Amino acid sequence: MHDLIVVGAGPAGSTAARAAALQGLDTLILEKQPFPRYKPCGGALSDIAASILDFSLPCEICERAITGARVHFRDQVLERHKSFSLTTLITRSRFDYFLLQKAGEAGAGIKTQKVLDFQDKGDYVSVQTSEGTHQCRVLVISSGCQDKLKNRIQGTDKRERMGVCLIAEIEEDDSKIDEHLADTLDIHFGVAQGGYGWIFPHQGYYGVGIGGLAAGLHHPRQAMLQFLKKNGFSEGQRLSGHQIPLGASRRTIARGRVLLAGDAAGFVDAFSGEGICYALASGKNAGRVVGEVPAAEVAQAYAKKCRKDFGEDLQYALFFAKMMHRFPEIFLCMLAGQEEVLDRYIEIPAARRSYRDFMRWLAPRLPLSLLRAL
Ligand SMILES: Cc1cc2nc3c(=O)[nH]c(=O)nc-3n(C[C@H](O)[C@H](O)[C@H](O)COP(=O)(O)OP(=O)(O)OC[C@H]3O[C@@H](n4cnc5c(N)ncnc54)[C@H](O)[C@@H]3O)c2cc1C
């Protein structure tokens, strides 16, 4: 009987397992893929996200410290830079593997097994895998957005509550990347049916991607090929990606002895698509509550803590996403056309400004008609 079983070793799972193991709990991670494994992702790790970790990341994982953003909308281009880091670019295979090793170092057991099903028996949880059955006091499901285990707790998500992202990793000499972008994120609004595209300067490659609402973006592949072509990249790239949940939609995130964390819980910023931060924050909360409260109370304690820590941020992000999709001209002309708006927005991932502060500053500057319609 383990104290905790964690399904999936993405950022949410490894962080949950480390937080529990550090409290001396008997913790087991079940991950279906051998690590290191590929994970499609832009790899933008905001400074808020990095601050959730209780250790520093080694230099070989931090590819670039990003201090600026270049934003395009229609024929407008605006670029702002800061004297401090906004976000760090990482490659997920290396980042996730490092987090998993940190969970192992803290004492968590790790097995490469696919979890097929589970039953909450009231006083313990039974977990069936490809290799047999395990038992635990509490189960954390952090198996991402694609896996169906989470549906047993929260039902199937509607298409309206999902986004979709595609990415290509395009090899390039660092000298050329430095010349083109250096420490700047290149963001293109108004592509992918009201979503956005990005070009991120990794080490030795560009991460090029698009993201939009699943309900509106019927042909993501085509939108991605257009974006590649428009930005001078060849269309013969390997494309990967999947759906992501739009955070702040109403979802059940815990029931009985089962907690959902990260993408499985639906914790993604609906405006920017940032999910690593919430995966780390929710994973840490999950791992901690298992040691702090009786098993019968973990669901309530966990949901409350997540709501308190980042519920409001996800609400604001959803609000911005709605504004962007319903009034792209007004909203994006402000973001990509007014220096002071972009200047303040990019301080959010650097933890220099909260979504709430940004909104308070922005609200009086928004046209009344837009506020009323929302
Ligand atoms: C194209 C794209 C670009 C993105 N870019 C960014 C970005 O730049 N910055 C950002 O912050 N976020 C980004 N995101 C979102 C981010 O990738 C996710 O929010 C984040 O990976 C969530 O972490 P997680 O731990 O919840 O799940 P995941 O990282 O998806 O990990 C889940 C793990 O569970 C395992 N698993 C699945 N099913 C089972 C099972 N049944 N049994 C055992 N193991 C299982 C999987 O193999 C996987 O290792 C992007 C997403 C996409 C699709």
The ligand as a Tripos MOL2 file, in Angstrom:
@<TRIPOS>MOLECULE
LIG
   53    58     1     0     0
SMALL
NO_CHARGES

@<TRIPOS>ATOM
      1 C1          2.3110   22.5320  -29.0350 C.3       1 LIG1
      2 C2          2.2460   22.9350  -27.5710 C.ar      1 LIG1
      3 C3          3.0330   23.9840  -27.1160 C.ar      1 LIG1
      4 C4          2.9960   24.3650  -25.7550 C.ar      1 LIG1
      5 N1          3.8390   25.3520  -25.3470 N.ar      1 LIG1
      6 C5          3.8950   25.7010  -24.0280 C.ar      1 LIG1
      7 C6          4.8440   26.6620  -23.5490 C.ar      1 LIG1
      8 O1          5.6570   27.1870  -24.3060 O.2       1 LIG1
      9 N2          4.8350   26.9610  -22.2220 N.ar      1 LIG1
     10 C7          3.9660   26.3770  -21.3430 C.ar      1 LIG1
     11 O2          4.0030   26.6970  -20.1420 O.2       1 LIG1
     12 N3          3.0740   25.4330  -21.7730 N.ar      1 LIG1
     13 C8          3.0200   25.0700  -23.0760 C.ar      1 LIG1
     14 N4          2.1590   24.0860  -23.4990 N.ar      1 LIG1
     15 C9          1.3270   23.4080  -22.4930 C.3       1 LIG1
     16 C10         2.1850   22.3970  -21.7200 C.3       1 LIG1
     17 O3          2.8620   21.5460  -22.6200 O.3       1 LIG1
     18 C11         1.3140   21.5560  -20.7750 C.3       1 LIG1
     19 O4          0.4790   22.4140  -20.0390 O.3       1 LIG1
     20 C12         2.1700   20.7240  -19.8140 C.3       1 LIG1
     21 O5          2.9150   19.7700  -20.5210 O.3       1 LIG1
     22 C13         1.2890   20.0100  -18.7860 C.3       1 LIG1
     23 O6          2.0720   19.1550  -17.9940 O.3       1 LIG1
     24 P1          1.4520   17.8460  -17.3240 P.3       1 LIG1
     25 O7          2.4740   17.3270  -16.3980 O.co2     1 LIG1
     26 O8          0.1050   18.1300  -16.8250 O.co2     1 LIG1
     27 O9          1.2130   16.8070  -18.5340 O.3       1 LIG1
     28 P2          2.1910   16.2460  -19.6360 P.3       1 LIG1
     29 O10         3.3820   17.0880  -19.7710 O.co2     1 LIG1
     30 O11         1.3370   16.0190  -20.8290 O.co2     1 LIG1
     31 O12         2.6680   14.8360  -19.0580 O.3       1 LIG1
     32 C14         1.7910   13.7550  -18.9560 C.3       1 LIG1
     33 C15         2.6010   12.4610  -18.8330 C.3       1 LIG1
     34 O13         1.6910   11.3840  -18.5610 O.3       1 LIG1
     35 C16         2.0770   10.2340  -19.2920 C.3       1 LIG1
     36 N5          0.8670    9.3930  -19.4350 N.ar      1 LIG1
     37 C17        -0.2210    9.6440  -20.2050 C.ar      1 LIG1
     38 N6         -1.1560    8.6770  -20.0260 N.ar      1 LIG1
     39 C18        -0.6240    7.7920  -19.1490 C.ar      1 LIG1
     40 C19        -1.1150    6.5740  -18.5590 C.ar      1 LIG1
     41 N7         -2.3410    6.1010  -18.8380 N.pl3     1 LIG1
     42 N8         -0.3070    5.9040  -17.7110 N.ar      1 LIG1
     43 C20         0.9390    6.3820  -17.4020 C.ar      1 LIG1
     44 N9          1.4490    7.5250  -17.9250 N.ar      1 LIG1
     45 C21         0.6710    8.2290  -18.7640 C.ar      1 LIG1
     46 C22         2.6020   10.8140  -20.5950 C.3       1 LIG1
     47 O14         3.4630    9.8940  -21.2480 O.3       1 LIG1
     48 C23         3.3190   12.0740  -20.1190 C.3       1 LIG1
     49 O15         4.6810   11.8200  -19.8380 O.3       1 LIG1
     50 C24         2.1410   23.6940  -24.8500 C.ar      1 LIG1
     51 C25         1.3400   22.6430  -25.3120 C.ar      1 LIG1
     52 C26         1.3820   22.2610  -26.6440 C.ar      1 LIG1
     53 C27         0.5110   21.1130  -27.1290 C.3       1 LIG1
@<TRIPOS>BOND
     1     1     2 1
     2     2     3 ar
     3     2    52 ar
     4     3     4 ar
     5     4     5 ar
     6     4    50 ar
     7     5     6 ar
     8     6     7 ar
     9     6    13 1
    10     7     8 2
    11     7     9 ar
    12     9    10 ar
    13    10    11 2
    14    10    12 ar
    15    12    13 ar
    16    13    14 ar
    17    14    15 1
    18    14    50 ar
    19    15    16 1
    20    16    17 1
    21    16    18 1
    22    18    19 1
    23    18    20 1
    24    20    21 1
    25    20    22 1
    26    22    23 1
    27    23    24 1
    28    24    25 2
    29    24    26 1
    30    24    27 1
    31    27    28 1
    32    28    29 2
    33    28    30 1
    34    28    31 1
    35    31    32 1
    36    32    33 1
    37    33    34 1
    38    33    48 1
    39    34    35 1
    40    35    36 1
    41    35    46 1
    42    36    37 ar
    43    36    45 ar
    44    37    38 ar
    45    38    39 ar
    46    39    40 ar
    47    39    45 ar
    48    40    41 1
    49    40    42 ar
    50    42    43 ar
    51    43    44 ar
    52    44    45 ar
    53    46    47 1
    54    46    48 1
    55    48    49 1
    56    50    51 ar
    57    51    52 ar
    58    52    53 1
@<TRIPOS>SUBSTRUCTURE
     1 LIG1         1 GROUP 0 **** ****
